[in-house]
Amino acid sequence: MAVMGIDLGTSGVRALIVGEDGRPLAEGRAPLSSPNRPMPGRMEQPAEAWWPQVERAVRQALQAYRADGAGRAPTGGGRAAPGAGPKTQTGSEMVRAGMAGRARPELRALSVTGTSGTVVFLGRDGRPLRPAILYGDLRAVREAAEVDAAGRSLWRRLGYRMTPAFALPKVLWVKRHEPAVWKETARVVHAADYVVGLLTGEAGVTSESDALKMGFDLLERRWPSEVLTALGIDPARLPRVVPSGTVLGAIGRWAAERTGLPVGLPVVAGMTDGATSQLAAGAAEPGAWASVIGSTLVVKGVTRSLLADPDGGVYAHRHPDGWWMPGGASNAGGQALVERFGARRLERLSRLVRFPSPYLVYPLAGRGERFPFLAPAAEGFVVPAADPTGRSGASSGPTSAPAAEAANGASGEPGEREAAALFAGYLEGMGYIERLALERLLSLGAVIEGPIRVAGGTARNRAWLRVRASILNRPLWVPAVPEAAYGAAILAGAYVLRQSVAETVGAWVRPVEVIEPDPDRASLYEARYRRFVEALRTRGFLPDSLLQPKDA
């Protein structure tokens, strides 16, 4: 058998076909235009633009799947021994070789994943009434406060606070500010729901994972009608919710004619792209955690019970197997590197970087932190590693004098060396925030076992992976295909194989490499991490009580 995962991302669509052993067999990709940002804090994209690119990506994947292959089969499917070497095939390499000389098994199911918190307003004819409001749109500040107050007791039981990035405040914003659109709205759906509706012909069905940010009660598994009614929102306008991993429909004739998918192919309820990426990284059983460093740092894992974070920095999806998938996102991450050094310099600096850095860096882009601590006034800083309080005279703001020199040293050798030293400090700083995030989760009652699964573009830098492992003092597990489309395929595969999602992940997801911490470096970074935490506390960002166990 084979299954397909479709990832509707911000910049493009990916369709990935995966075989019964977890081996990627074929893929298709289609780009999307950049989101519109009509004013600061707003982020929109026409939902009508998604479907043609879904058609294109799916047809491309199917054509590649059905085409004659040549060459040797890949070595990268299924489970491999821990510590597999760097020559093991990954991602696209596996796809290119995946169907070489093999019979094409029948496609048995597909699943769709999309961004979390993106909302589409559909009229009675199923067409979008306005551009989709995307996950990163933060216009609904007042509405978020009102929604949070209206359902405070429920949101706290679920372990989170409503923020402008959530879907429900955006719905209330449209109701308040675009009454003509709201009057014509028959159904509000999420990004993946819109595509699924076109695939199946049944608009208005969503997964529990997508419904989380719309305020769905994951404990009672129902829409909180009392909260919605208080906000003036009719629950009938919200989608029907089904558990992730269950069938929500089948490919209809209209979609089959346009994509080449077979009529009647089961469509399995997916999860948000963050959750499917977590599955693809291999974090699917209690105690397993994944860390993704992209523009921001995201840490996600699996727990047997629901974690409650009084600061609202951690919220949890319901695991298809009945557990919970808590996670939190820091504002620190790769965006700080881009803003500090410029995107074009990153590759060169990655080659020049040497560890440890003489600097201690909090790599925060902009102002304010949300996780692993809540500090609206937090700002990034660069200080000498030997004097994290800044008492030696170095600036404790976003840059210091040598840091500024480093950023401007274009090609001169001293400037490049200084830039590389500062760059190393930024990378180490992400590791410190990553460790602080894990310690925060431990303080909330999480259990963290085994290696940390790592993903994101930064997972390709082996030198930094060794540093991260030493900072965390934990092994790092680099998965072969840590992509949302692969996680969606896992959900479809679990349905077809009639086994749990955790079993499917255990059979399919494998490491390219396992990075062990270096004992000598771990000792050095233990001391530096403590200085970093003290620097955060000295500046008033990190409360003394934050890392205390929840029962202390």
N, C-alpha and C positions, 0 to 999 in steps of 0.2 A: 504494500500500500504506500501511498504518498499523501501528504497534506500540504496546505499552503497557509502561510502567514502573510498578512498585508499590514504594513505600517504606514499610516497617514501622518507624516511628519509636517513640520513647518516649512521646510525647504524642498520637500519632495515626497514621493511615494515609492515604497519598495515592496515588491512581491517576491516571496521566497518559497520555493518548493523543497520539502524535506522528506527523506525516505524513512522507512520503518526503523532503521537503526540510528536515526538522528543525523544522518549525513545530508548536508545541503546539496541539492541536485541541480537546481536552476534558479535564476533570479531575473527580475526585471526592475528597472528604475525609471522614474520619470520626474523631472524637476517641477517645482512650483515657484511662482513669482514670490518675491519677498513680501512679507506682510506690510500692509499700509499702516502708517503711524500719523494720522491726521493732526494730532497734537500730542504734547508730552503726556505719557501715562496711558495712551490708547494704542491698541494693536488689533487690527482687523484683517480679514482675508475673505474674499468672496467664496462662499461654499460651492457655488456653481463651477468654480475652477477646479475643484478637487476631482470630480467624476471623470473628465476626459483623461486626467493623468492616472487615475486608477485603471481605467480601460487600457491605457498604453502600457503601464507596468505589468499588468496581468497578462496581456497578450504577449508581451516580450518574454515573460517567464515561461509561458506555455509553449511558445515557439522554440525557445532554447531547450525546453524539456523534451519536446518531441523530435528535435533534430538529431541526426546521427552523430554519435560521439566518436572520438578517436583518442588514442593515448592510454596511459595507465590510469587505473582507478586511484582515488585519493587514499592517503593513509590516515585521514583525520576524522573518521566517523566514530560514533559510539564512545565508550569509556576507554581511556588510556591510563597507563600507570602514572601515579604521581611523579613529578619531576621530569616529565617528558621533555625532550630537548627542543631548542628553538627551531630546528628544521621541520618540525611537525607542521602540516598545512593548517592554515587558518582562513576563516571567512571566505573571501572571494576566491582564494586559491582552491579551497575545497569545492566551491561551486563550479569553477571552471573544469575541474577534473571529475566532478561527481557522477556524471552519467556516462563516462567513457566506457563504451563497449557493453552497456548493460541494457536489458529489456526495461521498458518504461512501465512501472506498476501504475495501477489505476489511482487517480486522485479521489480521495475518500471524504475529505472535509476541509474547510478553511475557517480561519478566524481573523478578525480585524482588530487592530489596536490603533489608538490615536492619542492626541494630547489631552491632558487632564485639565478640566475647568474651562474648556472651550465650549461655547454655546451657539446653537443655530436656531433661529425662529422661523418655523414653517407655517405657511398658510394652509387653507383647507385643501388646496390642490397639491400639497406636499412640496411646494417650491419655497426657497428661502425668501423672506420678506426684507431682509437687510443683510449686510455682510456679517459673517460670523465674528463674534467677539472672542478673541483668542485668550489662551491661558495667561499670557503676560500682561493683559490689559488690567490696569489698576484704577480705572475711573470711579469705581463704585465704593469710594471710601466711606461716605456717609451711610450708604446702604449696608455696607458690611457691618458697621457698628450697630445699626438697627436690627439686622438679621441676627447678629450675635446676641443682642439683648433679648430678642423675642424667643430664642430657643436655648438660652444659656444653659439651663439644667441638662438638656439633651446633649448639646455639643460637649459639655464637660464630661458627661458619662461616656461619650464616644472618644474623649481624650483630645479635643482640639478646640480652636477658636475659629470663627468665621473671619476670613480676610478678604480684601478686594480681589484676590486671585481666584477665589472660589466661584463656582457657577451661580449659586443662588443669589448673591448680591448683584450680579450682573443682570439677572432676570428682573429683580426689583428695580434696577436702574432703568431698564428699557420700559418697564411699566410706568415709571414716574416721568421719564424724560421724553419718551417716544410713544405717547398714548395711541397714536394712529396705528403704529406697528403692533402694539400690544392688543388692540381691539381686533385685528385681523389674525392674530396668532392662534392657530389651532393646537400646535404642539411645540414644545421646546425640547430639543435633543442635543446630544453631544456630537463631537466631530466624527467619531467612529460610527455612531448611530445613524448619521446621515448617509454614510456610504453603505452601511448594512441595509438600510431601508431601500436603497436603489438596487442592491443585489437581490433582495428577497421580495421586494414589492410590498413590504409591510413596514411603514414608517412608525416611529414612536416606540421602539423597544430598546432597552439599554441593559448594560451589565451592572451588577452591584458595585463593581469597582468604579465605573464611570459615574454612577449615581452618588457616590460619596460626597463630592463637592457640591452637589445639588441639595444636600441636606437629608439624604435618605438615611433612615434609622437602621443601621446595620445590626443592631441588637434585636430589635423587634421585626426587622425585615419588612418595613412598610414606610410609606411616605408619612411624615409627621403632620397630619392634616390640621391639628390644632395650631401648630406654629405657622403653617402656610396660610391658613385662614386668617390668622391675626395679621399677616402681612398683605392680605388681599390677593393672594395667589391661589387660583383654583387648582387643586391637585390633578384634576382631569386633564390639564394642559401639559402635565409632565409625563415622561415615558413610562411604559410598563417595565418593571424591573425583573430580571431573571438572574440566577446565580452564574458567575463566571464558570465557563467550562461546560455549560449545558447548551443544548440546541435551541436556537431562537428563531430558526426559519430555514429556508432552502433557496437555492438559486432559482430565480424565476426566468421565464422565457425572454423577457425584455433584456435582462442583464446577460443572459447566456448568448444572445445574438451579438451583443456588443463586446463581450470579453473573451468568448470562446470557452468559458466554463460550462460544464454539463448541467442541464436542467435537473433540479432536484438535489444537487450537491448540498449536504448539510452545512449550515453556517453556525459555528459554535460561538457563544458569547465570549468576548474577549475581556481584556483588562486595559487600564491606561498604559501608556507607553513606558512609564516608570516602572510599573509592576511587571510588565512583560520583559523588560530589560533585566529586572532582578531575576526572573526565572531563567532567562538566557545565560545569566552569569553563574547560575548554579545554586543560588540561595533559595531553597525551596522547603527545607525542613527546619523544625525548631532548633535554634542555636546557630543557624547559618546566616551570615551577613555579607552584603555586597556594598562596595564603596565605589562610586562613580564620580570622577573629577572631570567635569567639562567646564562650561562657563562658571558653574558653581559646584560645590561639593554636596553630593547626596549620599546618605548612608541609609540602607534599607536591609531588613532582615525578617526573620520569622520567629514568632513567640507563640506559646500555647495559650496565653491569656492576653487580654487587651491591656496595653500600657496606657496610663493616663499622665499626660504632661501638663502641669498647671500653667506653664508658660505658653502652651499651645504650639510649641515648635515641632512636636511629634504627632502625627496622625497615622491611622492604620487602615489598610484595606482588609477585607475579609478574604482569607486564603481559600481557594477552591476546595481544599481538603478539610476545611473546618477550623484551621488555626487563624492567626492574625499576621499581617504583614506591616509592621510599623516602620516608619522612616522619617527622616528630617532632612531639610535642605539648608545649608549655610549660604550666606551671601558671598563668602570667600570662595576663591577658586580661580580657574583659568582666565576669567575676564580681567582680573587684576594684572596678569602677565601681559595681556594684549594692551591694556591701557598704559601700563608702565613702560614697556619696551617696544611696542608696536608688533603687529603680527608678522611682519617680514623678517624680524630679527630672531624670532623664537627658535627656528631650526638651527641657526648658526650658534646661538648661545647654548643650545642643548648639547652641541658637540664640544664646546669650550668649557662647560661647567665642571667644577671640581668641588667636592665636599670634604669637610664641612665649610660652611660660609662664615665669614667673620661677622655677619649680621644676624640679628634676630628680627624676623619680619612677620607682621600680621597682614596677610595678603587680601585685604578687603577693598573691593572696588566700590566707590561711593560711600555713603553714610548709612549706618544702621546694620544690626545683626539680628537674625531671627532664630538661629540654631547653630551651635549647641547651647547658646545662651541668648536671652532676649535683651538687647541693648540698642534702642533707637538712636542713641547718640554716638555709637561706636564708630571709630575711624581707624583706618589702617595705620601702621607705624613701622618705622625702620630704625633700629637702635643697635649699638654694638652688642655682640653676643655676650661679652664679658660684663656689660653694664645695662641690663634690660630696663632699669628704672629711668635711664636717660640722665642720671645725675652728672655724667661726665661732660655734659654740654651738648650732646647730639640731640637733634630734634626728635620729639616723640610723635610728630604728626605723620602724614602720609609719606614724606620723604625726609631724608637728611642731606647735609651738604655733599658727602661723598656719593650718596645715591643719585642726587641730581646730576653730578658729574658723570656718573656711570651711564645714565640714560642718554646723555648727549655725546658720549664717546663713540662716534660713528664707526670709523675704521682704524683709528689710531690704536696701536697695540696696548698702551697702558689703559686707555679708555675701555677697550674690549675686555681686558682682564678684569677691570673693576666692575664692568657690567655683568660679566659672568659670575663674579663673586656675589653680587647683589641678586642675580638671577637664582643662584643656589639658595640664597636666603629665602626667596619667595617660595621655591619648591619645598624647602624644609618647613616653612610656615604652614603650607597646606597639610603637610604631614602632622604638624602639631594640632591643627584644628581637627583633622581626621581622628586623632587619638582622643582629643577632648570630647568629640562627638560620641565615640564608643564609651568613654567613661561616663558621660551623661546618661546614655542608654542603660548602662549597668546600674547607675544610681536610681533609675526608674523601675528597676526590677528585671531588666532583660538578662537573658543568658546568652553569652557569646562563646561559641565553641569552634575549634578548628581554624583553618586558614580564612582570611578575609578575601572574598572574591573581588577582583578589581576590574574596572572597565572604564571606558572613555578614552579619548585620544592620548591622554597622558600615560596610559598603560603600555604604550609602545616604547617608553624611555626606560630601558633596563637599569641604567645607573640610578635613576630616581626610584625605581621600584625597590632596589636594594636599600636605599636610604629610608623609604617609607616602611619597609619591613623592620628595619632597625629601630625607627622611631616608635612604631606600634609594638615592637618586640613580639610580633606574630608573623607566621608565614603568609605570603600573598599568593593567591591562586589566580592565574591568568586564563580565563576561559577562551575557547576557540572562536565562538561566534556570539559575542555579548551584545546582540542587537535585538531591538524590540520586535522586528518581524519574526525572528527565530523564536522568541518567547510566545508570540501568537501561534506559531506552528506547534509549539509544545502543547498548548491548550487543545488545539484540534487533534493532535496525536494522542493525547491522553483519552479523549472521547472515543476515537476509533479503536484504540488498543484496549479499551475498557479497563483502564488502570488509573491509579491516582496520578495527580500532577507531580507529586514528589517522586513517585516511581519512574515516571517518564523523564523527569529531569535527571534522576540518578542514572538512568540508562543512556541518555543522549548527551548530556553536557559533560565536556571533558576539558582538562586544562592543557594549554599549550606549554605552560611552564609553572613551576612552583618556586617562588623566591623565598629563601630562608633568611631570617635576620642574622646579621653579623654580631657576635657577642661583644667585641670591642667597641664597635660603633653603637650598639644598643646601650652600653654603659655611658658613653659620651652624650648620646641623645636623651637619655633619661635625665641627666642634669640640665641639659638645655631646655627640655620640655618643662621642667619645674620652673625655670627662669621665665619661660614664655607665659605660663599660667600666672606667675607672680606679676609680670608686666601687665597682663589683662586686669588683674585685681587692683594694682596700683592706680590704674586709670579709671577705675570705677565701672568697668564693663562686666566683670565677673563677680557675682556675689560669693561670699565665703561659703555659704550654705549650699551652693548649687550642686556640688558633686557628692554631697552626703547621701547615703542610702535613704530611700523614701520612708523607711520605717524608723530612721534614726531620730 
